[in-house]
Amino acid sequence: MNVLVQYMPQFESGMLTTIALTLLAFVGALSAGIVVAILRVCPVPILRGVGTVYVETLQNIPLLALLVISIFALPEVGLQADLFTTAALTIAIYEAAFIAEAIRAGINTVALGQSEAARALGLTFGQSLRFVIMPQALRAVIQPIGTLFIALTMNTALAAGVGIVELTAAANQVDLIEAQPIPIYVGAALGYMAIAAVGAFVTGALERRMAIVR
């Protein structure tokens, strides 16, 4: 394990990049996922169709393919940002499709009587979502969203394939020098496990705190 100590600065830098990429992508995915989930249950057929196309399309395209397109193809048509931002946005857009479906499942758990009562009180569709349905739906899907956070963390490793020097890329660079794959990649795996463990702990704490008593 001396190689891990020797190259600790590289691993620390890669770990910090992975954490930043994970958090930025998750915030973006959660925000976009909420919007897409609302489109999926919207009473307007065109908007509902847009939500459906978004989910069905993104869930059936490999994330690595999207990263390659975003990094290498978009600049050819004049759409360009720095490498890290592009990767974070791409991962967010991809993961939003899965988060949207989790939130839509949460919306479906809200009793129909809640929506009918909201309409009886004169609330619009938007007001019903904001004040009645979404607060309950989001509380019901904390655990699934936590699981998706962990999956997103693991997916950030694909950013190494397009030039982001995150934890996996840092491990690859060290292995090219030292050729000791077992300790190097075990160390990288422990880094991902640490992020996942923190995510699982926070998810569990939120779920206990915000559990819906029925």
SEZAFI-844516 format. One record per residue: residue in one letter; residue number from 1; x, y, z of N, C-alpha, C in turn. Coordinates in nm, 3 decimals, always signed. Layout:
<sites>
("A", NUM, (X, Y, Z), (X, Y, Z), (X, Y, Z))
...
</sites>
This chain:
<sites>
("M", 1, (+0.081, -0.122, +0.000), (+0.000, +0.000, +0.000), (+0.085, +0.128, +0.000))
("N", 2, (+0.218, +0.111, -0.007), (+0.305, +0.227, -0.008), (+0.278, +0.318, -0.127))
("V", 3, (+0.234, +0.257, -0.238), (+0.208, +0.336, -0.357), (+0.096, +0.436, -0.333))
("L", 4, (-0.001, +0.401, -0.250), (-0.111, +0.494, -0.219), (-0.061, +0.613, -0.140))
("V", 5, (+0.028, +0.586, -0.046), (+0.086, +0.695, +0.034), (+0.174, +0.784, -0.052))
("Q", 6, (+0.252, +0.722, -0.137), (+0.345, +0.796, -0.222), (+0.272, +0.891, -0.317))
("Y", 7, (+0.159, +0.844, -0.369), (+0.085, +0.924, -0.466), (-0.044, +0.982, -0.407))
("M", 8, (-0.044, +1.002, -0.276), (-0.163, +1.055, -0.210), (-0.211, +1.188, -0.269))
("P", 9, (-0.124, +1.283, -0.303), (-0.174, +1.409, -0.362), (-0.256, +1.387, -0.489))
("Q", 10, (-0.213, +1.293, -0.574), (-0.288, +1.264, -0.697), (-0.424, +1.204, -0.664))
("F", 11, (-0.427, +1.112, -0.567), (-0.554, +1.051, -0.527), (-0.647, +1.153, -0.462))
("E", 12, (-0.591, +1.240, -0.380), (-0.672, +1.344, -0.315), (-0.733, +1.437, -0.418))
("S", 13, (-0.653, +1.478, -0.517), (-0.703, +1.566, -0.622), (-0.814, +1.497, -0.702))
("G", 14, (-0.790, +1.369, -0.736), (-0.893, +1.294, -0.809), (-1.020, +1.276, -0.727))
("M", 15, (-1.004, +1.252, -0.598), (-1.119, +1.234, -0.509), (-1.201, +1.363, -0.500))
("L", 16, (-1.133, +1.476, -0.486), (-1.204, +1.604, -0.477), (-1.278, +1.635, -0.607))
("T", 17, (-1.216, +1.601, -0.720), (-1.283, +1.622, -0.848), (-1.406, +1.533, -0.860))
("T", 18, (-1.394, +1.409, -0.816), (-1.508, +1.317, -0.819), (-1.622, +1.368, -0.731))
("I", 19, (-1.589, +1.415, -0.612), (-1.692, +1.468, -0.521), (-1.760, +1.589, -0.583))
("A", 20, (-1.681, +1.682, -0.637), (-1.739, +1.801, -0.699), (-1.827, +1.765, -0.818))
("L", 21, (-1.779, +1.673, -0.900), (-1.856, +1.630, -1.017), (-1.985, +1.562, -0.974))
("T", 22, (-1.978, +1.479, -0.871), (-2.096, +1.409, -0.821), (-2.201, +1.507, -0.768))
("L", 23, (-2.157, +1.600, -0.684), (-2.252, +1.694, -0.622), (-2.315, +1.787, -0.724))
("L", 24, (-2.233, +1.840, -0.814), (-2.287, +1.932, -0.916), (-2.384, +1.860, -1.008))
("A", 25, (-2.347, +1.740, -1.051), (-2.434, +1.663, -1.140), (-2.562, +1.622, -1.069))
("F", 26, (-2.554, +1.586, -0.941), (-2.673, +1.543, -0.869), (-2.771, +1.658, -0.850))
("V", 27, (-2.720, +1.775, -0.814), (-2.809, +1.892, -0.798), (-2.880, +1.921, -0.929))
("G", 28, (-2.804, +1.918, -1.039), (-2.865, +1.942, -1.170), (-2.964, +1.834, -1.207))
("A", 29, (-2.930, +1.708, -1.179), (-3.019, +1.597, -1.213), (-3.148, +1.602, -1.132))
("L", 30, (-3.136, +1.636, -1.004), (-3.256, +1.644, -0.920), (-3.347, +1.757, -0.966))
("S", 31, (-3.290, +1.871, -0.997), (-3.370, +1.985, -1.044), (-3.440, +1.952, -1.176))
("A", 32, (-3.364, +1.899, -1.271), (-3.423, +1.863, -1.400), (-3.520, +1.748, -1.385))
("G", 33, (-3.490, +1.654, -1.296), (-3.577, +1.539, -1.276), (-3.714, +1.579, -1.225))
("I", 34, (-3.718, +1.677, -1.136), (-3.846, +1.726, -1.086), (-3.929, +1.785, -1.199))
("V", 35, (-3.864, +1.865, -1.284), (-3.935, +1.927, -1.397), (-3.987, +1.820, -1.493))
("V", 36, (-3.904, +1.722, -1.524), (-3.945, +1.616, -1.618), (-4.057, +1.532, -1.558))
("A", 37, (-4.051, +1.505, -1.427), (-4.157, +1.428, -1.362), (-4.290, +1.503, -1.370))
("I", 38, (-4.284, +1.633, -1.353), (-4.406, +1.714, -1.364), (-4.461, +1.707, -1.506))
("L", 39, (-4.373, +1.713, -1.605), (-4.418, +1.700, -1.744), (-4.484, +1.564, -1.767))
("R", 40, (-4.430, +1.461, -1.702), (-4.481, +1.325, -1.721), (-4.624, +1.309, -1.669))
("V", 41, (-4.664, +1.391, -1.573), (-4.800, +1.379, -1.517), (-4.887, +1.497, -1.556))
("C", 42, (-4.833, +1.584, -1.640), (-4.907, +1.704, -1.681), (-5.031, +1.665, -1.762))
("P", 43, (-5.144, +1.733, -1.741), (-5.265, +1.701, -1.818), (-5.260, +1.746, -1.964))
("V", 44, (-5.158, +1.826, -2.000), (-5.145, +1.871, -2.138), (-5.072, +1.764, -2.218))
("P", 45, (-5.137, +1.703, -2.318), (-5.076, +1.590, -2.390), (-4.939, +1.620, -2.451))
("I", 46, (-4.921, +1.740, -2.509), (-4.794, +1.772, -2.573), (-4.681, +1.773, -2.469))
("L", 47, (-4.705, +1.837, -2.355), (-4.602, +1.843, -2.251), (-4.575, +1.704, -2.194))
("R", 48, (-4.681, +1.627, -2.179), (-4.663, +1.489, -2.129), (-4.581, +1.408, -2.229))
("G", 49, (-4.603, +1.432, -2.358), (-4.525, +1.364, -2.460), (-4.378, +1.403, -2.457))
("V", 50, (-4.352, +1.531, -2.432), (-4.214, +1.579, -2.422), (-4.142, +1.507, -2.308))
("G", 51, (-4.210, +1.497, -2.193), (-4.151, +1.427, -2.079), (-4.124, +1.281, -2.110))
("T", 52, (-4.218, +1.217, -2.178), (-4.202, +1.076, -2.212), (-4.086, +1.054, -2.307))
("V", 53, (-4.076, +1.138, -2.410), (-3.966, +1.126, -2.507), (-3.832, +1.147, -2.438))
("Y", 54, (-3.825, +1.244, -2.348), (-3.701, +1.270, -2.276), (-3.656, +1.147, -2.198))
("V", 55, (-3.748, +1.091, -2.121), (-3.714, +0.975, -2.038), (-3.677, +0.854, -2.123))
("E", 56, (-3.759, +0.823, -2.221), (-3.735, +0.705, -2.303), (-3.607, +0.716, -2.383))
("T", 57, (-3.575, +0.838, -2.426), (-3.454, +0.857, -2.505), (-3.329, +0.845, -2.418))
("L", 58, (-3.326, +0.918, -2.308), (-3.206, +0.921, -2.224), (-3.180, +0.787, -2.156))
("Q", 59, (-3.286, +0.715, -2.122), (-3.265, +0.587, -2.055), (-3.213, +0.479, -2.150))
("N", 60, (-3.217, +0.506, -2.278), (-3.173, +0.406, -2.376), (-3.049, +0.447, -2.454))
("I", 61, (-2.977, +0.546, -2.402), (-2.849, +0.588, -2.461), (-2.741, +0.570, -2.355))
("P", 62, (-2.632, +0.502, -2.385), (-2.524, +0.487, -2.287), (-2.467, +0.623, -2.246))
("L", 63, (-2.438, +0.638, -2.118), (-2.384, +0.765, -2.069), (-2.251, +0.799, -2.137))
("L", 64, (-2.168, +0.698, -2.159), (-2.038, +0.725, -2.222), (-2.057, +0.784, -2.362))
("A", 65, (-2.158, +0.735, -2.434), (-2.185, +0.789, -2.567), (-2.226, +0.936, -2.558))
("L", 66, (-2.307, +0.968, -2.459), (-2.349, +1.107, -2.440), (-2.231, +1.196, -2.405))
("L", 67, (-2.141, +1.144, -2.320), (-2.023, +1.222, -2.284), (-1.935, +1.249, -2.406))
("V", 68, (-1.917, +1.148, -2.488), (-1.834, +1.165, -2.608), (-1.897, +1.267, -2.702))
("I", 69, (-2.028, +1.258, -2.719), (-2.098, +1.354, -2.806), (-2.084, +1.496, -2.750))
("S", 70, (-2.105, +1.509, -2.619), (-2.100, +1.642, -2.557), (-1.961, +1.704, -2.565))
("I", 71, (-1.860, +1.622, -2.537), (-1.724, +1.676, -2.532), (-1.667, +1.701, -2.671))
("F", 72, (-1.691, +1.610, -2.763), (-1.623, +1.618, -2.892), (-1.710, +1.667, -3.008))
("A", 73, (-1.841, +1.644, -3.001), (-1.926, +1.680, -3.114), (-1.989, +1.818, -3.099))
("L", 74, (-2.034, +1.853, -2.979), (-2.101, +1.982, -2.962), (-2.014, +2.102, -2.999))
("P", 75, (-1.884, +2.100, -2.966), (-1.801, +2.214, -3.009), (-1.799, +2.235, -3.160))
("E", 76, (-1.823, +2.127, -3.234), (-1.823, +2.139, -3.380), (-1.941, +2.221, -3.430))
("V", 77, (-2.047, +2.232, -3.349), (-2.164, +2.313, -3.389), (-2.172, +2.441, -3.308))
("G", 78, (-2.061, +2.476, -3.243), (-2.055, +2.604, -3.173), (-2.098, +2.603, -3.029))
("L", 79, (-2.128, +2.486, -2.973), (-2.168, +2.476, -2.833), (-2.049, +2.423, -2.753))
("Q", 80, (-1.991, +2.510, -2.671), (-1.868, +2.471, -2.603), (-1.862, +2.531, -2.464))
("A", 81, (-1.814, +2.451, -2.369), (-1.788, +2.497, -2.232), (-1.664, +2.424, -2.185))
("D", 82, (-1.617, +2.457, -2.065), (-1.499, +2.386, -2.016), (-1.533, +2.240, -1.992))
("L", 83, (-1.430, +2.157, -1.988), (-1.446, +2.011, -1.983), (-1.527, +1.966, -1.862))
("F", 84, (-1.495, +2.019, -1.746), (-1.562, +1.977, -1.623), (-1.710, +2.011, -1.627))
("T", 85, (-1.742, +2.135, -1.664), (-1.882, +2.178, -1.670), (-1.962, +2.096, -1.769))
("T", 86, (-1.903, +2.069, -1.886), (-1.972, +1.990, -1.987), (-2.002, +1.850, -1.936))
("A", 87, (-1.903, +1.788, -1.870), (-1.923, +1.653, -1.817), (-2.030, +1.653, -1.709))
("A", 88, (-2.027, +1.751, -1.619), (-2.126, +1.758, -1.511), (-2.267, +1.775, -1.566))
("L", 89, (-2.284, +1.863, -1.664), (-2.416, +1.885, -1.723), (-2.464, +1.762, -1.798))
("T", 90, (-2.374, +1.694, -1.867), (-2.413, +1.574, -1.940), (-2.461, +1.465, -1.845))
("I", 91, (-2.386, +1.443, -1.737), (-2.426, +1.343, -1.639), (-2.558, +1.382, -1.575))
("A", 92, (-2.577, +1.512, -1.547), (-2.702, +1.558, -1.487), (-2.821, +1.533, -1.579))
("I", 93, (-2.805, +1.565, -1.706), (-2.912, +1.545, -1.803), (-2.947, +1.397, -1.814))
("Y", 94, (-2.845, +1.312, -1.813), (-2.868, +1.168, -1.822), (-2.938, +1.115, -1.698))
("E", 95, (-2.887, +1.148, -1.581), (-2.943, +1.095, -1.457), (-3.082, +1.151, -1.428))
("A", 96, (-3.113, +1.269, -1.482), (-3.244, +1.329, -1.459), (-3.356, +1.240, -1.508))
("A", 97, (-3.332, +1.163, -1.613), (-3.435, +1.073, -1.666), (-3.472, +0.967, -1.563))
("F", 98, (-3.374, +0.917, -1.491), (-3.400, +0.813, -1.391), (-3.463, +0.873, -1.264))
("I", 99, (-3.415, +0.991, -1.226), (-3.473, +1.057, -1.109), (-3.618, +1.096, -1.137))
("A", 100, (-3.646, +1.139, -1.260), (-3.783, +1.175, -1.296), (-3.878, +1.058, -1.278))
("E", 101, (-3.835, +0.939, -1.317), (-3.921, +0.822, -1.303), (-3.941, +0.786, -1.156))
("A", 102, (-3.837, +0.804, -1.076), (-3.852, +0.779, -0.932), (-3.952, +0.876, -0.870))
("I", 103, (-3.943, +1.003, -0.909), (-4.036, +1.103, -0.856), (-4.177, +1.078, -0.906))
("R", 104, (-4.190, +1.037, -1.032), (-4.323, +1.006, -1.085), (-4.386, +0.890, -1.008))
("A", 105, (-4.303, +0.792, -0.970), (-4.354, +0.683, -0.887), (-4.401, +0.736, -0.752))
("G", 106, (-4.328, +0.834, -0.699), (-4.370, +0.895, -0.573), (-4.501, +0.970, -0.587))
("I", 107, (-4.518, +1.038, -0.700), (-4.644, +1.109, -0.726), (-4.760, +1.010, -0.730))
("N", 108, (-4.735, +0.894, -0.788), (-4.841, +0.793, -0.798), (-4.878, +0.732, -0.663))
("T", 109, (-4.792, +0.749, -0.563), (-4.824, +0.697, -0.430), (-4.918, +0.790, -0.353))
("V", 110, (-4.930, +0.914, -0.399), (-5.019, +1.009, -0.332), (-5.163, +0.971, -0.363))
("A", 111, (-5.243, +0.958, -0.262), (-5.382, +0.914, -0.279), (-5.458, +1.008, -0.373))
("L", 112, (-5.541, +0.950, -0.459), (-5.619, +1.029, -0.554), (-5.707, +1.130, -0.483))
("G", 113, (-5.752, +1.093, -0.364), (-5.837, +1.185, -0.288), (-5.768, +1.315, -0.254))
("Q", 114, (-5.634, +1.312, -0.243), (-5.559, +1.435, -0.214), (-5.574, +1.534, -0.329))
("S", 115, (-5.561, +1.484, -0.452), (-5.576, +1.571, -0.569), (-5.718, +1.623, -0.582))
("E", 116, (-5.814, +1.535, -0.558), (-5.954, +1.576, -0.567), (-5.988, +1.680, -0.462))
("A", 117, (-5.934, +1.663, -0.343), (-5.958, +1.762, -0.237), (-5.896, +1.896, -0.274))
("A", 118, (-5.775, +1.891, -0.335), (-5.710, +2.015, -0.376), (-5.792, +2.087, -0.482))
("R", 119, (-5.846, +2.012, -0.578), (-5.931, +2.073, -0.681), (-6.058, +2.129, -0.620))
("A", 120, (-6.114, +2.059, -0.522), (-6.236, +2.106, -0.456), (-6.213, +2.237, -0.383))
("L", 121, (-6.088, +2.257, -0.338), (-6.053, +2.381, -0.269), (-6.022, +2.495, -0.366))
("G", 122, (-6.024, +2.464, -0.495), (-6.000, +2.566, -0.597), (-5.856, +2.581, -0.639))
("L", 123, (-5.770, +2.485, -0.601), (-5.629, +2.493, -0.639), (-5.612, +2.452, -0.786))
("T", 124, (-5.524, +2.521, -0.856), (-5.492, +2.484, -0.993), (-5.402, +2.359, -0.992))
("F", 125, (-5.376, +2.305, -1.112), (-5.288, +2.189, -1.121), (-5.150, +2.221, -1.063))
("G", 126, (-5.098, +2.338, -1.100), (-4.967, +2.378, -1.049), (-4.966, +2.394, -0.898))
("Q", 127, (-5.071, +2.455, -0.844), (-5.078, +2.474, -0.699), (-5.094, +2.340, -0.627))
("S", 128, (-5.169, +2.250, -0.686), (-5.186, +2.118, -0.625), (-5.053, +2.044, -0.618))
("L", 129, (-4.976, +2.053, -0.727), (-4.844, +1.990, -0.728), (-4.754, +2.052, -0.622))
("R", 130, (-4.753, +2.183, -0.619), (-4.659, +2.254, -0.530), (-4.691, +2.234, -0.383))
("F", 131, (-4.818, +2.244, -0.347), (-4.853, +2.247, -0.205), (-4.902, +2.113, -0.150))
("V", 132, (-4.949, +2.024, -0.237), (-5.011, +1.901, -0.188), (-4.935, +1.776, -0.233))
("I", 133, (-4.914, +1.764, -0.363), (-4.863, +1.638, -0.418), (-4.711, +1.625, -0.406))
("M", 134, (-4.635, +1.724, -0.455), (-4.490, +1.711, -0.458), (-4.426, +1.697, -0.320))
("P", 135, (-4.472, +1.771, -0.218), (-4.410, +1.751, -0.086), (-4.422, +1.606, -0.038))
("Q", 136, (-4.537, +1.543, -0.063), (-4.555, +1.404, -0.023), (-4.476, +1.309, -0.113))
("A", 137, (-4.476, +1.339, -0.243), (-4.407, +1.252, -0.339), (-4.257, +1.248, -0.312))
("L", 138, (-4.197, +1.364, -0.287), (-4.053, +1.370, -0.264), (-4.014, +1.299, -0.134))
("R", 139, (-4.099, +1.310, -0.033), (-4.070, +1.240, +0.093), (-4.080, +1.090, +0.075))
("A", 140, (-4.164, +1.046, -0.017), (-4.184, +0.903, -0.038), (-4.070, +0.838, -0.116))
("V", 141, (-3.991, +0.918, -0.188), (-3.888, +0.860, -0.275), (-3.747, +0.898, -0.233))
("I", 142, (-3.729, +0.933, -0.108), (-3.595, +0.967, -0.060), (-3.498, +0.851, -0.080))
("Q", 143, (-3.540, +0.731, -0.044), (-3.452, +0.615, -0.056), (-3.417, +0.584, -0.202))
("P", 144, (-3.515, +0.579, -0.294), (-3.479, +0.558, -0.435), (-3.387, +0.665, -0.491))
("I", 145, (-3.409, +0.790, -0.452), (-3.321, +0.896, -0.501), (-3.181, +0.880, -0.442))
("G", 146, (-3.173, +0.835, -0.317), (-3.044, +0.807, -0.257), (-2.970, +0.698, -0.333))
("T", 147, (-3.043, +0.596, -0.375), (-2.983, +0.489, -0.455), (-2.933, +0.542, -0.589))
("L", 148, (-3.009, +0.633, -0.649), (-2.967, +0.693, -0.775), (-2.845, +0.783, -0.755))
("F", 149, (-2.835, +0.845, -0.638), (-2.716, +0.926, -0.607), (-2.591, +0.838, -0.608))
("I", 150, (-2.603, +0.720, -0.548), (-2.490, +0.628, -0.545), (-2.455, +0.582, -0.687))
("A", 151, (-2.558, +0.552, -0.767), (-2.533, +0.513, -0.907), (-2.466, +0.626, -0.984))
("L", 152, (-2.508, +0.749, -0.959), (-2.447, +0.865, -1.024), (-2.300, +0.876, -0.986))
("T", 153, (-2.271, +0.852, -0.858), (-2.131, +0.856, -0.812), (-2.045, +0.760, -0.891))
("M", 154, (-2.095, +0.639, -0.909), (-2.020, +0.539, -0.985), (-2.007, +0.579, -1.132))
("N", 155, (-2.111, +0.641, -1.186), (-2.109, +0.680, -1.327), (-2.009, +0.792, -1.356))
("T", 156, (-1.971, +0.869, -1.254), (-1.873, +0.975, -1.278), (-1.739, +0.917, -1.325))
("A", 157, (-1.715, +0.789, -1.296), (-1.591, +0.726, -1.342), (-1.580, +0.728, -1.493))
("L", 158, (-1.694, +0.732, -1.563), (-1.691, +0.735, -1.709), (-1.632, +0.865, -1.762))
("A", 159, (-1.632, +0.969, -1.677), (-1.574, +1.096, -1.720), (-1.424, +1.083, -1.746))
("A", 160, (-1.362, +0.980, -1.688), (-1.220, +0.957, -1.715), (-1.196, +0.929, -1.863))
("G", 161, (-1.296, +0.873, -1.929), (-1.282, +0.840, -2.071), (-1.282, +0.958, -2.163))
("V", 162, (-1.322, +1.076, -2.111), (-1.324, +1.197, -2.196), (-1.230, +1.304, -2.142))
("G", 163, (-1.138, +1.263, -2.054), (-1.032, +1.356, -2.014), (-1.045, +1.422, -1.879))
("I", 164, (-1.149, +1.391, -1.803), (-1.162, +1.447, -1.668), (-1.071, +1.368, -1.574))
("V", 165, (-0.983, +1.437, -1.504), (-0.891, +1.367, -1.413), (-0.958, +1.354, -1.276))
("E", 166, (-1.054, +1.260, -1.270), (-1.118, +1.232, -1.141), (-1.050, +1.110, -1.080))
("L", 167, (-1.117, +1.042, -0.987), (-1.050, +0.937, -0.910), (-1.002, +0.822, -0.997))
("T", 168, (-1.086, +0.777, -1.090), (-1.046, +0.667, -1.178), (-0.930, +0.707, -1.268))
("A", 169, (-0.937, +0.828, -1.324), (-0.828, +0.875, -1.410), (-0.698, +0.889, -1.331))
("A", 170, (-0.709, +0.937, -1.208), (-0.589, +0.948, -1.123), (-0.529, +0.811, -1.098))
("A", 171, (-0.614, +0.712, -1.070), (-0.566, +0.575, -1.050), (-0.499, +0.521, -1.176))
("N", 172, (-0.558, +0.550, -1.291), (-0.498, +0.505, -1.418), (-0.360, +0.565, -1.438))
("Q", 173, (-0.345, +0.693, -1.408), (-0.217, +0.760, -1.426), (-0.110, +0.701, -1.334))
("V", 174, (-0.149, +0.677, -1.209), (-0.053, +0.619, -1.115), (-0.015, +0.477, -1.156))
("D", 175, (-0.113, +0.401, -1.206), (-0.085, +0.264, -1.246), (+0.009, +0.259, -1.367))
("L", 176, (-0.002, +0.356, -1.456), (+0.088, +0.361, -1.570), (+0.233, +0.379, -1.525))
("I", 177, (+0.251, +0.447, -1.413), (+0.387, +0.472, -1.362), (+0.437, +0.353, -1.280))
("E", 178, (+0.352, +0.303, -1.189), (+0.396, +0.203, -1.092), (+0.362, +0.059, -1.130))
("A", 179, (+0.261, +0.040, -1.216), (+0.219, -0.095, -1.257), (+0.188, -0.184, -1.137))
("Q", 180, (+0.111, -0.128, -1.044), (+0.065, -0.205, -0.928), (-0.088, -0.191, -0.919))
("P", 181, (-0.159, -0.257, -1.009), (-0.304, -0.233, -1.021), (-0.384, -0.269, -0.897))
("I", 182, (-0.346, -0.374, -0.826), (-0.429, -0.419, -0.713), (-0.439, -0.313, -0.603))
("P", 183, (-0.329, -0.267, -0.545), (-0.343, -0.165, -0.440), (-0.397, -0.033, -0.493))
("I", 184, (-0.362, +0.001, -0.616), (-0.405, +0.129, -0.671), (-0.557, +0.132, -0.690))
("Y", 185, (-0.611, +0.028, -0.753), (-0.755, +0.029, -0.781), (-0.838, -0.008, -0.659))
("V", 186, (-0.779, -0.083, -0.565), (-0.848, -0.105, -0.437), (-0.861, +0.028, -0.363))
("G", 187, (-0.756, +0.108, -0.367), (-0.762, +0.240, -0.304), (-0.869, +0.328, -0.369))
("A", 188, (-0.875, +0.326, -0.504), (-0.977, +0.405, -0.574), (-1.117, +0.355, -0.539))
("A", 189, (-1.132, +0.221, -0.532), (-1.263, +0.165, -0.497), (-1.306, +0.207, -0.358))
("L", 190, (-1.210, +0.213, -0.265), (-1.243, +0.257, -0.129), (-1.290, +0.403, -0.128))
("G", 191, (-1.233, +0.483, -0.219), (-1.277, +0.622, -0.230), (-1.422, +0.631, -0.273))
("Y", 192, (-1.459, +0.553, -0.375), (-1.599, +0.551, -0.420), (-1.691, +0.497, -0.310))
("M", 193, (-1.644, +0.395, -0.240), (-1.724, +0.339, -0.130), (-1.748, +0.442, -0.022))
("A", 194, (-1.649, +0.526, +0.006), (-1.664, +0.629, +0.109), (-1.772, +0.730, +0.069))
("I", 195, (-1.771, +0.772, -0.058), (-1.874, +0.866, -0.105), (-2.011, +0.801, -0.098))
("A", 196, (-2.020, +0.675, -0.141), (-2.149, +0.604, -0.137), (-2.198, +0.587, +0.006))
("A", 197, (-2.106, +0.559, +0.098), (-2.144, +0.540, +0.238), (-2.201, +0.669, +0.297))
("V", 198, (-2.138, +0.780, +0.265), (-2.189, +0.910, +0.313), (-2.328, +0.935, +0.254))
("G", 199, (-2.344, +0.907, +0.124), (-2.474, +0.925, +0.061), (-2.581, +0.838, +0.124))
("A", 200, (-2.547, +0.713, +0.155), (-2.642, +0.621, +0.217), (-2.678, +0.668, +0.358))
("F", 201, (-2.578, +0.719, +0.431), (-2.604, +0.769, +0.567), (-2.698, +0.889, +0.564))
("V", 202, (-2.671, +0.984, +0.475), (-2.756, +1.103, +0.466), (-2.897, +1.064, +0.422))
("T", 203, (-2.906, +0.974, +0.325), (-3.037, +0.928, +0.278), (-3.117, +0.864, +0.391))
("G", 204, (-3.051, +0.776, +0.468), (-3.119, +0.711, +0.579), (-3.166, +0.809, +0.683))
("A", 205, (-3.081, +0.909, +0.713), (-3.119, +1.010, +0.813), (-3.239, +1.092, +0.765))
("L", 206, (-3.236, +1.132, +0.637), (-3.348, +1.208, +0.582), (-3.475, +1.126, +0.579))
("E", 207, (-3.463, +0.999, +0.544), (-3.581, +0.914, +0.535), (-3.646, +0.897, +0.672))
("R", 208, (-3.565, +0.878, +0.776), (-3.620, +0.865, +0.911), (-3.684, +0.995, +0.959))
("R", 209, (-3.620, +1.106, +0.925), (-3.669, +1.236, +0.971), (-3.798, +1.276, +0.899))
("M", 210, (-3.809, +1.240, +0.772), (-3.921, +1.288, +0.691), (-4.019, +1.178, +0.654))
("A", 211, (-4.013, +1.067, +0.726), (-4.103, +0.955, +0.697), (-4.249, +0.999, +0.708))
("I", 212, (-4.331, +0.951, +0.615), (-4.474, +0.983, +0.616), (-4.546, +0.881, +0.701))
("V", 213, (-4.611, +0.926, +0.804), (-4.689, +0.838, +0.891), (-4.828, +0.823, +0.834))
("R", 214, (-4.864, +0.703, +0.798), (-4.994, +0.679, +0.737), (-5.086, +0.609, +0.835))
</sites>
